[in-house]
Each structure stands twice: as structure tokens, then as C-alpha cells.
Amino acid sequence: MKRDDLIVFYSPKTQRQNGEALQFFTAIGKIIDDAPFQVELSTAFKPFRRKLTFFDCKKWGSPFRSGLFQIDGADFKLISEAMQASIPQ
């Protein structure tokens, strides 16, 4: 991932641990930094993050799959339109 890439967030559960099933696309944004950075949420969990600008959208979903993976422009357009995202051009 690099600066200006667009990203869609899929949430399989309401919380990372012990969450109920959700299976929705819940956020959409654009990467605004040049490199990932690490944060410490606990001594055992230190994920990497990116700085993003988030766009207004509505939660949308159907079961898809979890994890980070690349999709083509047509799929991104379909998802962002279904989320009614306000993405500046």
C-alpha cells in the first residue's frame, strides 16, 4: 500500500475478540502517509497502522472474507457506490 491508495475496511465481527458476527464493509478511506508505523495496544499486540483520510459512507455488507487483499478498480467502485461513499475526485 502506498500514499493515495484507496482502502475499504471489512469488519467480520463487532470486536476483535469475542465480537458478534458483523460481515459488513464499515469504512472507506485514502492513505495519506508514506510508511506504516507500529502502535502498542498491549504487550502482546503491536499492530502496524497507516494514516488515512476517511470518507463519509454508510455501512454496507454481505459476507466477503477477512484479511487484507487487493481488488480491482471495478470491485472498488461497486463497493464504494454501495456504501454511498463521498470520495473527492
OpenMM code with the backbone's topology and positions (N, CA, C; nanometers):
from openmm import Vec3, app, unit

residues = "MET LYS ARG ASP ASP LEU ILE VAL PHE TYR SER PRO LYS THR GLN ARG GLN ASN GLY GLU ALA LEU GLN PHE PHE THR ALA ILE GLY LYS ILE ILE ASP ASP ALA PRO PHE GLN VAL GLU LEU SER THR ALA PHE LYS PRO PHE ARG ARG LYS LEU THR PHE PHE ASP CYS LYS LYS TRP GLY SER PRO PHE ARG SER GLY LEU PHE GLN ILE ASP GLY ALA ASP PHE LYS LEU ILE SER GLU ALA MET GLN ALA SER ILE PRO GLN".split()
positions = [
    Vec3(0.0844, -0.1175, 0.0000),
    Vec3(0.0000, 0.0000, 0.0000),
    Vec3(0.0890, 0.1239, 0.0000),
    Vec3(0.0416, 0.2271, -0.0694),
    Vec3(0.1208, 0.3495, -0.0778),
    Vec3(0.0299, 0.4718, -0.0661),
    Vec3(0.0932, 0.5880, -0.0485),
    Vec3(0.0180, 0.7138, -0.0393),
    Vec3(-0.0804, 0.7246, -0.1561),
    Vec3(-0.1979, 0.7739, -0.1267),
    Vec3(-0.3082, 0.7959, -0.2221),
    Vec3(-0.3823, 0.6694, -0.2634),
    Vec3(-0.3401, 0.5509, -0.2161),
    Vec3(-0.4201, 0.4315, -0.2412),
    Vec3(-0.5511, 0.4445, -0.1647),
    Vec3(-0.6583, 0.3922, -0.2243),
    Vec3(-0.7883, 0.3876, -0.1582),
    Vec3(-0.8024, 0.2529, -0.0903),
    Vec3(-0.8701, 0.2511, 0.0250),
    Vec3(-0.8818, 0.1285, 0.1030),
    Vec3(-1.0229, 0.1172, 0.1584),
    Vec3(-1.0767, -0.0050, 0.1558),
    Vec3(-1.2081, -0.0356, 0.2113),
    Vec3(-1.1868, -0.1296, 0.3295),
    Vec3(-1.2564, -0.1037, 0.4397),
    Vec3(-1.2436, -0.1863, 0.5594),
    Vec3(-1.3634, -0.2791, 0.5720),
    Vec3(-1.3338, -0.4074, 0.5861),
    Vec3(-1.4356, -0.5097, 0.6080),
    Vec3(-1.4252, -0.5534, 0.7531),
    Vec3(-1.5382, -0.5576, 0.8223),
    Vec3(-1.5400, -0.5956, 0.9642),
    Vec3(-1.6164, -0.7272, 0.9799),
    Vec3(-1.5443, -0.8375, 1.0010),
    Vec3(-1.6118, -0.9653, 1.0169),
    Vec3(-1.6881, -0.9760, 1.1491),
    Vec3(-1.6402, -0.9017, 1.2517),
    Vec3(-1.7039, -0.9068, 1.3840),
    Vec3(-1.7167, -0.7649, 1.4395),
    Vec3(-1.7995, -0.7494, 1.5427),
    Vec3(-1.8183, -0.6184, 1.6069),
    Vec3(-1.6982, -0.5790, 1.6912),
    Vec3(-1.6210, -0.6759, 1.7400),
    Vec3(-1.4986, -0.6526, 1.8163),
    Vec3(-1.3975, -0.7596, 1.7776),
    Vec3(-1.2690, -0.7251, 1.7926),
    Vec3(-1.1632, -0.8190, 1.7532),
    Vec3(-1.1723, -0.9505, 1.8293),
    Vec3(-1.1932, -0.9437, 1.9599),
    Vec3(-1.2066, -1.0646, 2.0411),
    Vec3(-1.3484, -1.0710, 2.0963),
    Vec3(-1.4103, -1.1851, 2.0888),
    Vec3(-1.5429, -1.2102, 2.1448),
    Vec3(-1.6531, -1.1263, 2.0817),
    Vec3(-1.6302, -1.0716, 1.9647),
    Vec3(-1.7328, -0.9922, 1.8975),
    Vec3(-1.8351, -1.0799, 1.8274),
    Vec3(-1.9527, -1.0227, 1.8094),
    Vec3(-2.0564, -1.0916, 1.7338),
    Vec3(-2.0283, -1.0767, 1.5842),
    Vec3(-2.0791, -1.1693, 1.5052),
    Vec3(-2.0607, -1.1631, 1.3604),
    Vec3(-2.1210, -1.0340, 1.3058),
    Vec3(-2.0486, -0.9664, 1.2163),
    Vec3(-2.0970, -0.8426, 1.1555),
    Vec3(-2.0984, -0.8578, 1.0031),
    Vec3(-1.9854, -0.8891, 0.9436),
    Vec3(-1.9697, -0.9126, 0.7999),
    Vec3(-2.0230, -0.7969, 0.7154),
    Vec3(-1.9697, -0.6765, 0.7430),
    Vec3(-2.0048, -0.5570, 0.6682),
    Vec3(-1.8790, -0.4809, 0.6298),
    Vec3(-1.8854, -0.4074, 0.5207),
    Vec3(-1.7847, -0.3068, 0.4914),
    Vec3(-1.8233, -0.1867, 0.5772),
    Vec3(-1.7303, -0.1389, 0.6582),
    Vec3(-1.7654, -0.0390, 0.7592),
    Vec3(-1.6953, 0.0955, 0.7427),
    Vec3(-1.5913, 0.1036, 0.6623),
    Vec3(-1.5206, 0.2310, 0.6448),
    Vec3(-1.4495, 0.2304, 0.5103),
    Vec3(-1.4214, 0.3519, 0.4626),
    Vec3(-1.3521, 0.3668, 0.3346),
    Vec3(-1.2660, 0.4923, 0.3441),
    Vec3(-1.1447, 0.4847, 0.2934),
    Vec3(-1.0559, 0.5995, 0.3068),
    Vec3(-0.9414, 0.5978, 0.2079),
    Vec3(-0.8501, 0.6917, 0.2280),
    Vec3(-0.7345, 0.7110, 0.1398),
    Vec3(-0.6095, 0.7238, 0.2269),
    Vec3(-0.5044, 0.6538, 0.1898),
    Vec3(-0.3785, 0.6587, 0.2650),
    Vec3(-0.3122, 0.7942, 0.2428),
    Vec3(-0.2702, 0.8602, 0.3524),
    Vec3(-0.2121, 0.9945, 0.3422),
    Vec3(-0.0695, 1.0021, 0.3955),
    Vec3(-0.0095, 0.8867, 0.4304),
    Vec3(0.1297, 0.8897, 0.4763),
    Vec3(0.2169, 0.8083, 0.3812),
    Vec3(0.3464, 0.8061, 0.4108),
    Vec3(0.4407, 0.7375, 0.3220),
    Vec3(0.4887, 0.6024, 0.3726),
    Vec3(0.4635, 0.5716, 0.5006),
    Vec3(0.5132, 0.4458, 0.5560),
    Vec3(0.4274, 0.4026, 0.6743),
    Vec3(0.4164, 0.2712, 0.6969),
    Vec3(0.3430, 0.2232, 0.8134),
    Vec3(0.4187, 0.2562, 0.9420),
    Vec3(0.3439, 0.2615, 1.0518),
    Vec3(0.4047, 0.2820, 1.1840),
    Vec3(0.3407, 0.1828, 1.2800),
    Vec3(0.4153, 0.1479, 1.3848),
    Vec3(0.3682, 0.0467, 1.4792),
    Vec3(0.3143, 0.1132, 1.6049),
    Vec3(0.2030, 0.0595, 1.6569),
    Vec3(0.1451, 0.1067, 1.7821),
    Vec3(0.1382, -0.0107, 1.8798),
    Vec3(0.1444, 0.0196, 2.0083),
    Vec3(0.1359, -0.0851, 2.1096),
    Vec3(0.0011, -0.0753, 2.1782),
    Vec3(-0.0856, -0.1721, 2.1500),
    Vec3(-0.2161, -0.1766, 2.2148),
    Vec3(-0.2106, -0.2588, 2.3428),
    Vec3(-0.1183, -0.3516, 2.3490),
    Vec3(-0.0869, -0.4278, 2.4703),
    Vec3(0.0531, -0.4847, 2.4493),
    Vec3(0.1088, -0.5461, 2.5538),
    Vec3(0.2436, -0.6012, 2.5379),
    Vec3(0.2468, -0.7130, 2.4338),
    Vec3(0.1328, -0.7769, 2.4094),
    Vec3(0.1277, -0.8868, 2.3136),
    Vec3(0.0719, -0.8467, 2.1772),
    Vec3(0.0191, -0.7257, 2.1651),
    Vec3(-0.0451, -0.6860, 2.0390),
    Vec3(0.0080, -0.5502, 1.9966),
    Vec3(0.0906, -0.5509, 1.8918),
    Vec3(0.1559, -0.4295, 1.8416),
    Vec3(0.1363, -0.4205, 1.6897),
    Vec3(0.0159, -0.3834, 1.6464),
    Vec3(-0.0119, -0.3803, 1.5027),
    Vec3(0.0531, -0.2608, 1.4336),
    Vec3(0.0661, -0.2737, 1.3026),
    Vec3(0.1122, -0.1626, 1.2198),
    Vec3(-0.0088, -0.0882, 1.1672),
    Vec3(0.0045, 0.0419, 1.1509),
    Vec3(-0.1054, 0.1270, 1.1062),
    Vec3(-0.0594, 0.2176, 0.9927),
    Vec3(-0.1557, 0.2782, 0.9256),
    Vec3(-0.1317, 0.3819, 0.8262),
    Vec3(-0.2212, 0.4996, 0.8606),
    Vec3(-0.1768, 0.6209, 0.8275),
    Vec3(-0.2608, 0.7387, 0.8452),
    Vec3(-0.3541, 0.7480, 0.7253),
    Vec3(-0.4816, 0.7754, 0.7537),
    Vec3(-0.5837, 0.7774, 0.6498),
    Vec3(-0.6718, 0.9000, 0.6611),
    Vec3(-0.7298, 0.9383, 0.5506),
    Vec3(-0.8438, 1.0280, 0.5481),
    Vec3(-0.9638, 0.9386, 0.5229),
    Vec3(-1.0635, 0.9445, 0.6118),
    Vec3(-1.1830, 0.8632, 0.5949),
    Vec3(-1.2907, 0.9445, 0.5245),
    Vec3(-1.3700, 0.8767, 0.4423),
    Vec3(-1.4778, 0.9402, 0.3681),
    Vec3(-1.6115, 0.9048, 0.4332),
    Vec3(-1.7067, 0.9972, 0.4252),
    Vec3(-1.8413, 0.9683, 0.4737),
    Vec3(-1.8988, 0.8534, 0.3919),
    Vec3(-1.9617, 0.7592, 0.4608),
    Vec3(-2.0233, 0.6458, 0.3927),
    Vec3(-2.1238, 0.5808, 0.4856),
    Vec3(-2.2003, 0.4899, 0.4316),
    Vec3(-2.2920, 0.4088, 0.5102),
    Vec3(-2.2367, 0.2676, 0.5147),
    Vec3(-2.2551, 0.2034, 0.6302),
    Vec3(-2.2122, 0.0644, 0.6426),
    Vec3(-2.2866, -0.0195, 0.5381),
    Vec3(-2.2142, -0.1093, 0.4712),
    Vec3(-2.2734, -0.1927, 0.3671),
    Vec3(-2.2132, -0.3309, 0.3763),
    Vec3(-2.2884, -0.4308, 0.3443),
    Vec3(-2.2225, -0.5587, 0.3519),
    Vec3(-2.2970, -0.6780, 0.3030),
    Vec3(-2.2176, -0.7710, 0.2759),
    Vec3(-2.2569, -0.9086, 0.2526),
    Vec3(-2.1320, -0.9878, 0.2858),
    Vec3(-2.1444, -1.1103, 0.3265),
    Vec3(-2.0222, -1.1857, 0.3612),
    Vec3(-1.9221, -1.1828, 0.2457),
    Vec3(-1.7994, -1.1531, 0.2754),
    Vec3(-1.6952, -1.1439, 0.1732),
    Vec3(-1.5806, -1.2327, 0.2196),
    Vec3(-1.4862, -1.1761, 0.2902),
    Vec3(-1.3824, -1.2540, 0.3576),
    Vec3(-1.2990, -1.1587, 0.4394),
    Vec3(-1.2282, -1.2106, 0.5364),
    Vec3(-1.1479, -1.1239, 0.6219),
    Vec3(-1.0062, -1.1140, 0.5692),
    Vec3(-0.9308, -1.0193, 0.6201),
    Vec3(-0.7919, -1.0033, 0.5806),
    Vec3(-0.7730, -0.8895, 0.4825),
    Vec3(-0.6495, -0.8667, 0.4467),
    Vec3(-0.6118, -0.7604, 0.3544),
    Vec3(-0.5782, -0.8236, 0.2207),
    Vec3(-0.6434, -0.7757, 0.1155),
    Vec3(-0.6177, -0.8287, -0.0170),
    Vec3(-0.6514, -0.7217, -0.1191),
    Vec3(-0.5964, -0.7341, -0.2365),
    Vec3(-0.6157, -0.6358, -0.3427),
    Vec3(-0.7404, -0.6713, -0.4235),
    Vec3(-0.8157, -0.5664, -0.4607),
    Vec3(-0.9288, -0.5841, -0.5504),
    Vec3(-0.9090, -0.4906, -0.6695),
    Vec3(-0.9759, -0.5200, -0.7801),
    Vec3(-0.9584, -0.4336, -0.8965),
    Vec3(-1.0475, -0.3096, -0.8855),
    Vec3(-1.0259, -0.2158, -0.9752),
    Vec3(-1.0974, -0.0886, -0.9719),
    Vec3(-1.2481, -0.1036, -0.9822),
    Vec3(-1.2944, -0.1992, -1.0630),
    Vec3(-1.4384, -0.2199, -1.0787),
    Vec3(-1.5022, -0.2666, -0.9482),
    Vec3(-1.4349, -0.3576, -0.8762),
    Vec3(-1.4872, -0.4032, -0.7471),
    Vec3(-1.4857, -0.2908, -0.6446),
    Vec3(-1.3770, -0.2112, -0.6440),
    Vec3(-1.3705, -0.0978, -0.5519),
    Vec3(-1.4849, -0.0004, -0.5799),
    Vec3(-1.5113, 0.0266, -0.7073),
    Vec3(-1.6191, 0.1177, -0.7457),
    Vec3(-1.7534, 0.0633, -0.6994),
    Vec3(-1.7771, -0.0660, -0.7181),
    Vec3(-1.9010, -0.1285, -0.6755),
    Vec3(-1.9207, -0.1148, -0.5248),
    Vec3(-1.8157, -0.1463, -0.4479),
    Vec3(-1.8245, -0.1396, -0.3019),
    Vec3(-1.8439, 0.0044, -0.2556),
    Vec3(-1.7649, 0.0982, -0.3092),
    Vec3(-1.7749, 0.2374, -0.2645),
    Vec3(-1.9110, 0.2973, -0.3004),
    Vec3(-1.9673, 0.2599, -0.4150),
    Vec3(-2.1002, 0.3094, -0.4519),
    Vec3(-2.2067, 0.2492, -0.3616),
    Vec3(-2.1946, 0.1207, -0.3285),
    Vec3(-2.2909, 0.0578, -0.2390),
    Vec3(-2.2861, 0.1201, -0.0995),
    Vec3(-2.1669, 0.1675, -0.0588),
    Vec3(-2.1505, 0.2343, 0.0710),
    Vec3(-2.1896, 0.3812, 0.0641),
    Vec3(-2.2281, 0.4284, -0.0538),
    Vec3(-2.2636, 0.5682, -0.0758),
    Vec3(-2.1523, 0.6599, -0.0249),
    Vec3(-2.0284, 0.6237, -0.0576),
    Vec3(-1.9103, 0.6985, -0.0125),
    Vec3(-1.8979, 0.8308, -0.0879),
    Vec3(-1.8603, 0.9343, -0.0148),
    Vec3(-1.8340, 1.0659, -0.0749),
    Vec3(-1.6840, 1.0803, -0.0937),
    Vec3(-1.6316, 1.0319, -0.2057),
    Vec3(-1.4882, 1.0337, -0.2325),
    Vec3(-1.4574, 1.1523, -0.3228),
    Vec3(-1.3756, 1.2472, -0.2754),
    Vec3(-1.3407, 1.3610, -0.3617),
    Vec3(-1.2572, 1.3140, -0.4803),
    Vec3(-1.2766, 1.3777, -0.5926),
    Vec3(-1.2035, 1.3415, -0.7147),
    Vec3(-1.0742, 1.4176, -0.7237),
] * unit.nanometer
topology = app.Topology()
chain = topology.addChain("A")
for resn in residues:
    res = topology.addResidue(resn, chain)
    for name in ("N", "CA", "C"):
        topology.addAtom(name, app.Element.getBySymbol(name[0]), res)
